[in-house]
Amino acid sequence: MVRLEDLKPGSTGTIHRLSCGRKLRRRLMNMGVVTGTPFEVERVAPLGDPVELKLKDFHLTLRNKEAGDIWVKVDDEL
């Protein structure tokens, strides 16, 4: 498991755990960021903050502080 903020563009995987506060957790879950959701890191800003994800049928941009509270399982590259 790694934190979402540590991934590079093009990385794919699934959401494993949300370790953020109650308000942020509820908001992310309402947007579909739940355990088992597949995602792809679309891009990262030049200074590393924010990060843009593609999950389900939409793009989600998160600050590094928020992305650091999301633990993910990265797909193995063949």
C-alpha positions as CSV (number, residue, x, y, z in Angstrom):
1,M,0.0,0.0,0.0
2,V,1.2,3.5,-0.8
3,R,-0.2,7.0,-0.4
4,L,-1.9,8.5,-3.4
5,E,0.3,11.5,-3.3
6,D,3.4,9.4,-4.0
7,L,2.2,8.1,-7.4
8,K,3.4,9.4,-10.8
9,P,1.2,10.1,-13.8
10,G,0.0,7.0,-15.6
11,S,-0.1,4.9,-12.4
12,T,-3.2,2.8,-11.9
13,G,-4.6,0.9,-9.0
14,T,-7.5,0.7,-6.6
15,I,-8.5,2.7,-3.5
16,H,-7.7,0.7,-0.4
17,R,-8.4,3.0,2.6
18,L,-9.4,6.6,3.5
19,S,-7.6,7.8,6.6
20,C,-8.9,11.4,6.6
21,G,-11.3,13.3,8.8
22,R,-15.0,12.6,8.9
23,K,-16.1,15.5,6.8
24,L,-13.5,14.9,4.0
25,R,-14.1,11.1,4.1
26,R,-17.9,11.6,3.7
27,R,-17.3,14.1,0.8
28,L,-14.9,11.7,-1.0
29,M,-17.2,8.8,-0.5
30,N,-20.2,10.8,-2.0
31,M,-18.0,11.4,-5.1
32,G,-17.3,7.6,-5.4
33,V,-13.9,7.4,-3.8
34,V,-14.6,4.2,-1.9
35,T,-12.6,1.0,-1.2
36,G,-12.2,-1.0,-4.4
37,T,-12.6,1.9,-6.8
38,P,-10.2,1.7,-9.7
39,F,-8.3,4.9,-10.7
40,E,-5.6,6.3,-12.9
41,V,-3.3,9.2,-12.1
42,E,-3.8,11.6,-15.0
43,R,-1.4,14.3,-14.2
44,V,0.5,16.0,-11.4
45,A,1.1,19.8,-11.3
46,P,4.7,20.9,-12.0
47,L,5.4,21.6,-8.3
48,G,3.6,18.3,-7.3
49,D,0.4,19.8,-6.0
50,P,-2.4,19.1,-7.0
51,V,-2.9,15.7,-8.5
52,E,-5.6,14.8,-11.0
53,L,-7.2,11.4,-11.0
54,K,-9.5,9.7,-13.4
55,L,-12.0,7.4,-11.7
56,K,-15.3,6.0,-12.9
57,D,-16.4,8.5,-15.6
58,F,-14.9,11.7,-14.2
59,H,-11.7,13.6,-13.3
60,L,-11.0,14.5,-9.7
61,T,-8.3,17.0,-8.6
62,L,-7.0,16.7,-5.0
63,R,-4.5,18.7,-3.0
64,N,-1.5,16.7,-1.8
65,K,-2.7,17.0,1.8
66,E,-6.0,15.2,0.8
67,A,-4.2,12.7,-1.5
68,G,-1.9,11.8,1.4
69,D,-4.8,10.5,3.4
70,I,-5.8,8.1,0.7
71,W,-4.1,4.7,0.7
72,V,-4.1,2.8,-2.5
73,K,-3.0,-0.5,-4.0
74,V,-1.0,0.0,-7.2
75,D,-1.5,-2.4,-10.1
76,D,1.6,-4.5,-10.9
77,E,3.2,-3.6,-14.2
78,L,3.9,-6.4,-16.6
